[in-house]
Amino acid sequence: MSFEVRYSDLGGRIGKLNTAHGIIDTPAFIPVVHPINQIVDVKLLKKMGFGAIITNAYITLKHYGDNARKKGIHRIIDFDGIVMTDSGGYQVLEYGNIDIGPIEMAKFEIDIKTDIAVPLDKPTGFGLEYSKAIKYVNQTISNVKETVEVIKNNSCNTNEINTIWAAPVQGAEHLDLVEQSAKLFDNMNFKLMALGSPVELMEAYEFAKLSEIICTLKKTIPSKPIHLFGAGHPLTIPLAVALGCDMFDSASYILYAKDNRYMHSNGTTRLEEITYFPCSCSICNSYTPHELLETTEIERIIQLSLHNLYVLKKEVNSVKQSILDGRLWEYIMSKAHNHPKLMDAVRLFKNFDYLEDGTPIYKNKAIYFNEPYDQYRPEAKRFRKMVTKYIINNKNKLILYPETKIHPFYSSKNFIKIKELFSDGEVFSYNPFLGVIPAEISDIFPASHNIISIENDSQSFAANYSTFVDAMKFFLKVNQGKNIIIIANEFMKQIIHYFFYSQENIIKIFNSNIKIVDYKENILFDEISEIQ
């Protein structure tokens, strides 16, 4: 197996996963296909652009047996693209046990020449007590070890298809078990990880807990591709991609259709509650909601399923384009505002340091700072860390000035005038999201590549910018004893009031000669010069 990452942003990656029957362009949604009772023709899936599907090896074995071994899985389901097989873990989750062992299942998946195979696992599900979860995880590990022996014994077969094996990582909300499984499977040299047991989490909209699970896996195996089982909701996909999942599968497109649920960009709505379709796919252009309701049950399920697939495909493409544009943060935040549970998950991003690794150091477009939480986006965190390492020269007079709309700051008229007034001083701008910025490096991304929107009419708005407070405290601490002039806009005045209480208190804490001048939009520089 080879996996090539071409572009990245946050944990999201645009890449290529090579298989025996073609290349999967990641991120990729892989529709679930029933090996016996598939309602939507798989040829339509291929025509819509889904080059890979996933089907159930256990059901295939029970229904087709030796015929499947003879024909191969591609002919059985009549699909000439990439086929991934789940070994029956879902049936285990639903019914407790199945009448087959890991060795027989592994041999069958090899015999039917699947492109991507999953060893038989024991899903932990969500809400399972820890003592049982340990047993389930250990059972999965034991199954995987037996599967590996089958793979080794089969490796001398010259007719062997080049199957990629995905290690099923279980543990659910028990993060130590997730980490333990991932480390073990990584040491066993699995090239692809498959994160199990998230369906119940997603059905309960427990996006924050799902984020912690993905983060645990991602920190354990940062570079290997990750498949997420059961992710087929328009809100789940961008979250999963932003956190580092590369592939995901679901039968949601058809399950929702059977329940008359119509997918849209922010969730689902029951068909009978819709008057106008908010979509222009071929299905929505061919029917009104009333007309679709009047069709036969099977026709309605097929047409709704196809529409739902269009929505999922659009979501994946939107995420991909956001990665290319360097706007995945903006995209995930816009989605988060549509559901409180998703916002709860995004609020955890500030704790996931690995998101910085996938975020480019430079971007071709300005980044947006729309709300206080944007202070935690990786570009801002990285810049503040860099500035703390900046060595201030020996000048004893330091001037802090609000960032202007002109970038870089050192090219603005205000900077030039300040330098004329304080030729013996060093000038800094300040930004609620980036902190205190030395003018000399104000041309470095993102100091000169950002667009800011902040509301300052609330009496507590400055209290939301704790990272700026940290930056100010660091600046004042390393410059104790120097003459500091702060030209304070409304934001800076509130920072001083809420966190330092008064000008006198700042002087007392940091032992500096600090003077504060009120900033006005058309500030008269002779007012500042009086400080000289």
C-alpha positions as CSV (number, residue, x, y, z in Angstrom):
1,M,0.0,0.0,0.0
2,S,1.1,3.5,-0.7
3,F,-0.5,6.7,0.6
4,E,0.6,10.0,-0.8
5,V,-0.5,13.3,0.9
6,R,-0.7,16.2,-1.6
7,Y,-2.3,19.0,0.4
8,S,-3.3,19.4,4.1
9,D,-5.0,21.9,6.4
10,L,-5.6,21.2,10.1
11,G,-5.8,17.4,10.3
12,G,-7.4,17.2,6.8
13,R,-5.4,15.7,4.0
14,I,-6.0,15.4,0.3
15,G,-4.2,12.3,-0.7
16,K,-4.0,9.2,-2.9
17,L,-4.4,5.6,-1.6
18,N,-3.3,3.0,-4.1
19,T,-5.2,-0.2,-4.2
20,A,-5.3,-3.2,-6.6
21,H,-8.4,-1.8,-8.4
22,G,-7.5,1.8,-8.5
23,I,-6.8,4.9,-6.5
24,I,-8.9,6.4,-3.7
25,D,-8.7,10.1,-3.7
26,T,-9.0,11.1,0.0
27,P,-11.0,12.3,1.8
28,A,-13.4,9.8,0.5
29,F,-16.9,8.7,1.4
30,I,-17.4,5.0,0.7
31,P,-21.1,4.0,0.4
32,V,-22.2,0.8,2.0
33,V,-23.6,-1.8,-0.4
34,H,-25.6,-4.8,0.7
35,P,-24.3,-7.9,-1.0
36,I,-27.8,-9.4,-1.5
37,N,-30.5,-6.7,-1.2
38,Q,-28.9,-3.6,-2.6
39,I,-31.7,-1.2,-3.6
40,V,-29.6,1.4,-5.4
41,D,-27.8,0.0,-8.5
42,V,-24.0,0.0,-7.8
43,K,-23.5,1.1,-11.4
44,L,-25.2,4.3,-10.5
45,L,-22.8,4.7,-7.6
46,K,-19.9,4.4,-10.0
47,K,-21.5,6.8,-12.4
48,M,-22.0,9.4,-9.6
49,G,-18.2,9.3,-8.9
50,F,-18.0,6.8,-6.1
51,G,-15.0,4.7,-7.1
52,A,-15.0,2.6,-4.0
53,I,-17.7,0.8,-2.0
54,I,-17.8,-1.3,1.1
55,T,-19.8,-4.5,1.6
56,N,-20.2,-7.1,4.3
57,A,-18.0,-10.2,4.0
58,Y,-20.0,-12.1,6.6
59,I,-23.3,-11.8,4.8
60,T,-21.5,-12.6,1.5
61,L,-20.1,-15.8,3.0
62,K,-23.3,-16.9,4.5
63,H,-25.3,-16.3,1.3
64,Y,-22.9,-17.1,-1.5
65,G,-20.3,-19.4,0.2
66,D,-18.0,-21.1,-2.4
67,N,-19.6,-19.3,-5.3
68,A,-18.2,-16.0,-3.8
69,R,-14.7,-17.6,-3.6
70,K,-15.0,-18.7,-7.2
71,K,-16.3,-15.5,-8.7
72,G,-14.6,-13.0,-6.4
73,I,-16.4,-10.1,-4.6
74,H,-16.2,-7.7,-7.6
75,R,-18.3,-10.1,-9.7
76,I,-20.7,-11.0,-6.9
77,I,-21.8,-7.4,-6.4
78,D,-21.1,-6.4,-10.0
79,F,-18.7,-3.6,-9.3
80,D,-15.5,-3.1,-11.1
81,G,-14.1,-0.4,-8.8
82,I,-12.5,-0.7,-5.4
83,V,-14.2,-3.0,-2.9
84,M,-13.7,-2.9,0.8
85,T,-15.2,-5.6,3.0
86,D,-16.2,-5.3,6.7
87,S,-15.8,-8.7,8.3
88,G,-19.0,-8.8,10.3
89,G,-18.2,-6.5,13.2
90,Y,-21.5,-4.7,12.7
91,Q,-23.4,-8.0,13.1
92,V,-21.4,-8.6,16.3
93,L,-22.4,-5.2,17.6
94,E,-26.1,-5.9,16.7
95,Y,-26.5,-9.5,17.7
96,G,-23.6,-10.2,20.2
97,N,-21.8,-13.0,18.3
98,I,-21.7,-14.6,14.9
99,D,-21.0,-18.2,13.9
100,I,-17.6,-17.7,12.4
101,G,-14.1,-17.2,13.6
102,P,-11.3,-14.8,12.6
103,I,-9.3,-17.4,10.8
104,E,-12.1,-18.5,8.5
105,M,-13.2,-14.9,7.9
106,A,-9.6,-13.8,7.0
107,K,-9.3,-16.7,4.5
108,F,-12.6,-15.9,3.0
109,E,-11.7,-12.2,2.5
110,I,-8.4,-13.3,0.8
111,D,-10.2,-15.8,-1.4
112,I,-12.8,-13.3,-2.7
113,K,-9.9,-10.9,-3.5
114,T,-11.2,-7.8,-1.7
115,D,-9.1,-4.7,-2.1
116,I,-9.3,-3.5,1.5
117,A,-10.2,-6.0,4.2
118,V,-11.0,-5.7,7.9
119,P,-10.2,-8.5,10.4
120,L,-13.1,-9.8,12.4
121,D,-13.4,-7.5,15.4
122,K,-15.5,-7.2,18.6
123,P,-16.9,-3.6,18.6
124,T,-17.1,-2.0,22.0
125,G,-20.0,0.3,21.1
126,F,-20.7,3.4,23.2
127,G,-21.6,3.3,26.8
128,L,-20.0,-0.1,27.6
129,E,-18.6,-0.4,31.1
130,Y,-14.8,-0.4,31.2
131,S,-14.4,-4.0,32.4
132,K,-16.4,-5.3,29.4
133,A,-14.7,-2.9,27.0
134,I,-11.3,-4.3,28.0
135,K,-12.6,-7.8,27.2
136,Y,-13.9,-6.7,23.8
137,V,-10.7,-4.9,22.9
138,N,-8.6,-7.9,23.9
139,Q,-10.9,-10.2,21.8
140,T,-10.3,-7.9,18.8
141,I,-6.6,-7.9,19.4
142,S,-6.6,-11.7,19.6
143,N,-8.6,-11.9,16.4
144,V,-6.2,-9.6,14.6
145,K,-3.2,-11.7,15.7
146,E,-4.9,-14.8,14.3
147,T,-5.6,-12.9,11.1
148,V,-2.0,-11.8,10.7
149,E,-0.9,-15.5,10.8
150,V,-3.4,-16.3,8.0
151,I,-2.0,-13.4,6.0
152,K,1.6,-14.6,6.6
153,N,0.8,-18.1,5.6
154,N,-1.0,-16.9,2.4
155,S,1.9,-14.6,1.4
156,C,3.6,-17.3,-0.6
157,N,0.6,-17.7,-2.9
158,T,1.6,-16.2,-6.2
159,N,-2.0,-15.6,-7.2
160,E,-2.6,-13.5,-4.1
161,I,-4.4,-10.2,-4.7
162,N,-2.6,-7.3,-3.1
163,T,-5.2,-6.8,-0.3
164,I,-4.8,-3.9,2.1
165,W,-5.6,-4.9,5.7
166,A,-7.2,-2.2,7.9
167,A,-6.6,-2.7,11.7
168,P,-9.9,-2.3,13.6
169,V,-9.2,0.0,16.5
170,Q,-11.8,-0.4,19.3
171,G,-12.2,1.2,22.7
172,A,-14.8,3.9,22.0
173,E,-14.9,6.5,24.8
174,H,-12.2,4.5,26.8
175,L,-9.3,6.5,25.3
176,D,-6.6,4.4,26.9
177,L,-7.9,1.3,25.1
178,V,-8.0,3.2,21.8
179,E,-4.4,4.2,22.3
180,Q,-3.4,0.7,23.4
181,S,-4.9,-0.9,20.3
182,A,-3.5,1.7,17.9
183,K,0.1,1.3,19.3
184,L,-0.2,-2.5,19.1
185,F,-1.5,-2.5,15.5
186,D,1.1,0.1,14.5
187,N,3.8,-2.2,15.8
188,M,2.3,-5.0,13.9
189,N,2.9,-2.9,10.7
190,F,-0.6,-2.3,9.6
191,K,-0.6,0.5,7.0
192,L,-4.3,1.5,7.5
193,M,-6.3,2.0,10.7
194,A,-10.1,1.6,10.9
195,L,-11.7,3.3,13.9
196,G,-14.7,1.3,15.1
197,S,-17.7,1.9,17.3
198,P,-18.6,5.5,16.4
199,V,-22.1,4.9,15.0
200,E,-23.9,5.1,18.4
201,L,-21.9,8.2,19.2
202,M,-22.9,9.9,16.0
203,E,-26.6,8.9,16.4
204,A,-26.5,10.6,19.8
205,Y,-24.7,13.6,18.3
206,E,-21.9,13.0,20.8
207,F,-19.5,14.9,18.5
208,A,-17.2,16.1,21.3
209,K,-16.6,12.5,22.5
210,L,-16.0,11.4,18.9
211,S,-13.5,14.2,18.5
212,E,-11.5,13.0,21.6
213,I,-11.5,9.4,20.2
214,I,-10.2,10.5,16.8
215,C,-7.6,12.8,18.4
216,T,-6.4,9.9,20.6
217,L,-5.9,7.7,17.5
218,K,-4.4,10.5,15.4
219,K,-1.8,11.4,18.1
220,T,-0.9,7.7,18.3
221,I,-0.5,7.2,14.6
222,P,0.0,10.7,13.1
223,S,0.9,9.7,9.5
224,K,-1.0,6.6,8.6
225,P,-4.4,6.9,6.9
226,I,-7.5,6.4,9.0
227,H,-10.9,5.0,8.0
228,L,-13.9,5.9,10.2
229,F,-16.7,3.4,10.3
230,G,-20.3,4.6,10.1
231,A,-19.7,8.3,9.3
232,G,-22.5,9.3,6.9
233,H,-23.9,12.6,8.3
234,P,-23.3,16.0,6.6
235,L,-22.1,17.4,9.9
236,T,-19.9,14.5,10.8
237,I,-17.9,14.5,7.6
238,P,-16.2,17.9,7.9
239,L,-15.5,17.3,11.6
240,A,-13.9,13.9,10.9
241,V,-11.8,15.2,8.0
242,A,-10.6,18.3,10.0
243,L,-9.5,15.9,12.8
244,G,-7.6,13.6,10.5
245,C,-9.8,10.9,9.1
246,D,-9.2,10.1,5.4
247,M,-12.0,7.7,4.6
248,F,-15.5,7.0,6.0
249,D,-18.4,4.7,5.2
250,S,-22.0,4.6,5.9
251,A,-25.4,3.2,4.8
252,S,-27.0,6.4,5.9
253,Y,-27.9,7.4,2.4
254,I,-30.4,4.5,2.1
255,L,-31.3,4.2,5.8
256,Y,-32.4,7.8,5.9
257,A,-34.3,7.4,2.6
258,K,-36.2,4.5,4.1
259,D,-37.3,6.8,6.9
260,N,-38.3,9.6,4.4
261,R,-35.4,11.7,5.7
262,Y,-34.0,14.2,3.2
263,M,-30.3,15.2,3.6
264,H,-29.2,18.7,3.4
265,S,-25.9,20.5,4.2
266,N,-26.6,20.8,7.9
267,G,-28.5,17.6,8.7
268,T,-31.8,15.9,7.6
269,T,-35.5,16.9,7.4
270,R,-38.5,14.6,6.9
271,L,-39.7,14.8,3.4
272,E,-43.3,15.6,4.4
273,E,-42.0,18.8,6.1
274,I,-40.5,20.2,3.0
275,T,-42.3,22.6,0.6
276,Y,-39.3,23.6,-1.5
277,F,-36.2,21.5,-2.2
278,P,-33.1,23.6,-1.3
279,C,-31.0,21.5,-3.7
280,S,-30.5,21.5,-7.5
281,C,-29.4,17.9,-8.0
282,S,-31.0,15.9,-10.7
283,I,-33.5,14.4,-8.3
284,C,-34.6,17.7,-6.8
285,N,-34.9,19.2,-10.3
286,S,-37.1,16.3,-11.4
287,Y,-39.6,16.2,-8.5
288,T,-41.3,18.6,-6.1
289,P,-41.5,17.3,-2.5
290,H,-45.2,16.5,-3.0
291,E,-44.5,14.6,-6.2
292,L,-41.8,12.5,-4.6
293,L,-44.1,11.7,-1.7
294,E,-46.7,10.5,-4.3
295,T,-44.4,7.9,-5.9
296,T,-44.3,4.3,-4.9
297,E,-42.3,3.4,-1.8
298,I,-39.5,1.7,-3.6
299,E,-39.2,4.5,-6.1
300,R,-39.2,7.1,-3.3
301,I,-36.4,5.2,-1.5
302,I,-34.3,5.0,-4.6
303,Q,-34.7,8.7,-5.5
304,L,-34.1,9.9,-1.9
305,S,-31.1,7.7,-1.6
306,L,-29.6,9.2,-4.8
307,H,-30.3,12.7,-3.5
308,N,-28.7,11.8,-0.2
309,L,-25.6,10.5,-2.0
310,Y,-25.4,13.8,-4.0
311,V,-25.4,15.7,-0.7
312,L,-22.7,13.5,0.8
313,K,-20.5,13.8,-2.3
314,K,-21.0,17.6,-2.3
315,E,-19.9,17.7,1.4
316,V,-16.8,15.8,0.6
317,N,-15.9,18.0,-2.3
318,S,-16.6,21.1,-0.3
319,V,-14.2,19.9,2.4
320,K,-11.6,19.1,-0.2
321,Q,-11.8,22.5,-1.8
322,S,-11.6,24.1,1.7
323,I,-8.3,22.2,2.2
324,L,-7.0,23.4,-1.1
325,D,-8.0,27.0,-0.3
326,G,-6.5,26.9,3.2
327,R,-10.0,27.6,4.6
328,L,-10.8,24.4,6.4
329,W,-11.0,26.2,9.7
330,E,-13.5,28.7,8.3
331,Y,-15.5,25.9,6.8
332,I,-15.7,23.8,10.0
333,M,-16.6,26.9,12.0
334,S,-19.4,27.8,9.6
335,K,-20.8,24.2,10.0
336,A,-20.4,24.3,13.8
337,H,-22.7,27.3,14.0
338,N,-25.5,25.2,12.7
339,H,-25.5,22.7,15.6
340,P,-24.6,23.2,19.3
341,K,-23.2,19.7,19.6
342,L,-20.9,20.2,16.7
343,M,-19.8,23.5,18.2
344,D,-19.0,21.6,21.5
345,A,-16.6,19.4,19.4
346,V,-15.0,22.3,17.7
347,R,-14.4,24.0,21.0
348,L,-11.9,21.2,21.8
349,F,-9.7,22.0,18.8
350,K,-7.7,24.4,20.9
351,N,-6.4,21.3,22.9
352,F,-5.4,19.4,19.8
353,D,-1.9,20.5,19.1
354,Y,-1.4,18.1,16.2
355,L,-3.8,20.2,14.1
356,E,-0.9,22.7,13.8
357,D,1.3,20.1,12.1
358,G,-1.0,19.7,9.1
359,T,-1.7,23.5,8.8
360,P,0.6,25.1,6.2
361,I,3.1,27.6,7.5
362,Y,2.2,30.0,4.7
363,K,-1.1,30.4,2.8
364,N,-1.9,32.3,-0.4
365,K,-5.0,33.9,1.1
366,A,-5.7,36.0,4.1
367,I,-7.2,34.1,7.0
368,Y,-10.3,35.3,8.7
369,F,-10.7,36.2,12.4
370,N,-14.4,36.4,13.0
371,E,-14.9,35.5,16.6
372,P,-12.9,35.1,19.8
373,Y,-12.4,31.4,19.4
374,D,-10.4,32.1,16.2
375,Q,-7.5,33.1,18.5
376,Y,-6.9,29.3,18.8
377,R,-6.7,28.5,15.2
378,P,-3.3,26.9,14.4
379,E,-1.9,29.9,12.4
380,A,-2.5,32.2,15.4
381,K,-1.1,29.8,17.9
382,R,2.0,29.2,15.8
383,F,2.6,33.0,15.3
384,R,2.3,33.8,19.0
385,K,4.8,31.1,19.9
386,M,7.2,32.5,17.3
387,V,6.8,36.1,18.6
388,T,7.7,35.0,22.1
389,K,11.1,33.9,20.8
390,Y,11.7,37.3,19.1
391,I,14.6,39.0,20.7
392,I,13.9,42.7,21.4
393,N,16.9,44.9,20.7
394,N,18.6,47.2,23.2
395,K,16.2,50.2,22.7
396,N,14.8,51.4,25.9
397,K,11.6,53.0,24.5
398,L,8.8,50.7,23.2
399,I,5.6,51.9,21.6
400,L,2.5,49.8,21.2
401,Y,0.0,50.9,18.5
402,P,-3.3,49.3,17.4
403,E,-3.0,47.3,14.2
404,T,-4.0,49.3,11.2
405,K,-5.9,48.2,8.0
406,I,-2.6,48.6,6.1
407,H,-0.5,45.5,5.9
408,P,2.3,45.1,6.7
409,F,2.1,47.6,9.6
410,Y,5.6,49.1,8.9
411,S,4.3,50.4,5.5
412,S,1.4,52.4,7.1
413,K,1.5,56.2,7.5
414,N,0.9,55.9,11.2
415,F,3.9,53.7,11.7
416,I,6.1,56.2,9.7
417,K,4.8,59.1,11.8
418,I,5.5,57.3,15.1
419,K,9.0,56.4,13.9
420,E,9.6,60.1,13.2
421,L,8.4,61.0,16.7
422,F,10.3,58.2,18.4
423,S,13.4,57.6,16.4
424,D,15.0,56.1,19.5
425,G,12.2,53.6,20.1
426,E,10.9,50.3,18.8
427,V,7.4,50.1,17.5
428,F,4.9,47.2,17.9
429,S,1.4,46.8,16.7
430,Y,-1.1,44.7,18.6
431,N,-3.9,42.4,17.4
432,P,-6.6,40.7,19.5
433,F,-5.8,37.4,17.9
434,L,-2.1,37.5,17.3
435,G,-0.9,39.4,20.3
436,V,1.9,42.0,20.3
437,I,3.7,42.1,16.9
438,P,7.1,43.7,16.4
439,A,6.8,46.0,13.4
440,E,9.9,44.5,11.8
441,I,8.2,41.2,11.3
442,S,4.7,42.5,10.5
443,D,5.1,41.2,7.0
444,I,5.3,37.6,8.1
445,F,2.2,35.4,7.6
446,P,-0.3,35.8,9.1
447,A,0.5,39.2,10.6
448,S,0.0,40.8,7.2
449,H,-2.5,38.2,5.9
450,N,-5.6,38.5,8.0
451,I,-9.0,40.1,8.1
452,I,-10.5,40.9,11.4
453,S,-14.1,41.3,12.7
454,I,-14.6,42.0,16.4
455,E,-17.5,43.4,18.4
456,N,-16.4,45.8,21.1
457,D,-19.7,47.1,22.3
458,S,-20.0,44.4,25.0
459,Q,-18.5,45.3,28.4
460,S,-16.9,41.9,28.7
461,F,-15.7,41.2,25.1
462,A,-12.0,41.7,26.0
463,A,-12.3,39.0,28.6
464,N,-12.7,36.5,25.8
465,Y,-9.2,37.0,24.5
466,S,-7.1,35.2,27.1
467,T,-4.3,34.5,24.6
468,F,-3.9,38.3,24.1
469,V,-3.6,38.7,27.9
470,D,-0.9,36.1,28.0
471,A,0.9,37.8,25.1
472,M,0.7,41.2,27.0
473,K,2.0,39.7,30.2
474,F,4.9,38.1,28.5
475,F,5.7,41.3,26.6
476,L,5.7,43.4,29.9
477,K,7.6,40.8,31.8
478,V,10.5,40.6,29.4
479,N,10.6,44.4,29.2
480,Q,10.6,45.3,32.8
481,G,12.3,48.6,33.6
482,K,11.8,50.0,30.1
483,N,9.8,53.0,29.0
484,I,6.6,51.7,27.4
485,I,4.0,53.8,25.6
486,I,0.6,52.1,25.0
487,I,-1.6,53.9,22.5
488,A,-4.8,52.2,23.6
489,N,-7.9,51.6,21.5
490,E,-11.2,50.4,23.1
491,F,-10.0,46.8,23.1
492,M,-6.7,47.6,24.9
493,K,-8.4,49.8,27.4
494,Q,-10.8,47.0,28.3
495,I,-7.8,44.5,28.6
496,I,-6.1,46.9,31.0
497,H,-9.3,47.4,33.0
498,Y,-10.3,43.8,33.3
499,F,-6.9,42.1,33.7
500,F,-4.6,44.8,35.1
501,Y,-7.2,47.0,36.7
502,S,-5.3,50.3,36.2
503,Q,-2.2,51.9,34.7
504,E,-0.7,52.2,38.1
505,N,-1.2,48.5,38.8
506,I,0.6,47.6,35.6
507,I,3.6,49.8,36.6
508,K,3.6,48.2,40.1
509,I,3.5,44.6,38.7
510,F,6.0,45.0,36.0
511,N,8.3,47.7,37.3
512,S,8.2,49.7,34.1
513,N,7.6,53.3,33.2
514,I,4.3,52.9,31.4
515,K,2.2,55.6,29.9
516,I,-1.2,55.1,28.2
517,V,-2.6,57.4,25.5
518,D,-6.2,57.1,24.3
519,Y,-6.3,56.1,20.6
520,K,-8.6,58.1,18.3
521,E,-9.4,57.2,14.8
522,N,-7.9,60.5,13.6
523,I,-5.3,60.7,16.3
524,L,-3.3,63.9,16.4
525,F,0.3,62.9,16.6
526,D,1.3,66.0,18.5
527,E,-0.7,64.6,21.4
528,I,1.6,61.6,21.4
529,S,4.7,63.8,21.0
530,E,3.9,65.5,24.3
531,I,5.0,62.2,25.9
532,Q,8.5,62.7,24.6
